[in-house]
Amino acid sequence: MLLDVLQAAEAGGFTLIQDTVKCTGRGFLKCLINAALKRGEDVHVLGFEASETEVCAGLDRSCVQKLHFHKGFPDPLGWMCRSSFTVDQFTSQHITKLIKDTQHPKASVLVVDSLSLVLRHHDPVVICHRLQELRKGGDIKTIIGLLHTDMHLHGIVGIVSHLASTVISVAPANNEHHAVATTTRRTKSGKVMQEVEYFNVSEDATLSVQAKARQPGHVQKEPDAAEADPALNLTFNLRLSEEERKAKEKVALPFVFSQEKKSALLRPTPGSGRIMYEPDANDDFDEEDPDDDLDV
């Protein structure tokens, strides 16, 4: 599924790469940038965490002129006036103007490196609203964002992930040359697909998918005869022969009435339901009304 994500950018889509300090997603981010450039698309990078030199390293030199880097590093807050784009300028209006001011404005790919820095200084709900505005504005074909999940509360990660059409979570693998990517894609019809794969990224931003990783709890195998029959190796017999089974079916279970006994018990008889009481000579019977003092 990783290769499918690279092949084409979904119109109006939002691809979110989730990483942690244990495994960076920047390599796969560069793969997405390189693939978009090779498709002839204009790519606008809001660079808050890495320099332009670092972002462009390894990208296809024949296409790199289509990359527009908006410098936010190393002064993303603009305190030293060394950035052309700051965190405070992360609005749909300002970003749309950046794209329209290019020499050949058209629907472009927007890369946010990274969303974590933006979310640290803005209300997450406001940022999600602005991302949604950018998706529907028509000037941006797709959005690609990098999110460091170990920097945020689970609730913040959840609302940003819910907004994305594709979420790629990278994690370390046992093999130091590979990483594990869990890709979750949601189609416009609402169908959700998920796949886990091993991958690595070369220095020229080329993605190699090595193998599909097994998901814990989802491993299926054909059971052999010993696993399929739990009574196979017991020291006593749990099975019944045909004669034993027939004899068992004829045994009347206790407290289970037959139809004949039910009918006999439920059949009405003369005088049934009547209470007959004959006073005894020693009964203390007072003919006076015990409650006559209550009459008014």
Secondary structure, 3 states (H helix, E strand, C coil): CHHHHHHCCCCCEEEEEEEECCECCHHHHHHHHHHHHHCCCCEEEEECCCCHHHHHCCCCCCCHHHEEEEECCCCCCCCCCCCCCCHHHCCHHHHHHHHHCCCCCCCEEEEEECHHHHHCCCCHHHHHHHHHHHHHCCCEEEEEEEEEHHHCCHHHHHHHHHHCCEEEEEEECCCCCCEEEEEEEECCCCCEEEEEEEEEECCCCCEEEEEECCCCCCCCCCCCHHHHCCCCCCCCCCCCCHHHHHHHHHCCCCCCCCHHHHHHHHCCCCCCCCCCCCCCCCCCCCCCCCCHHHCC
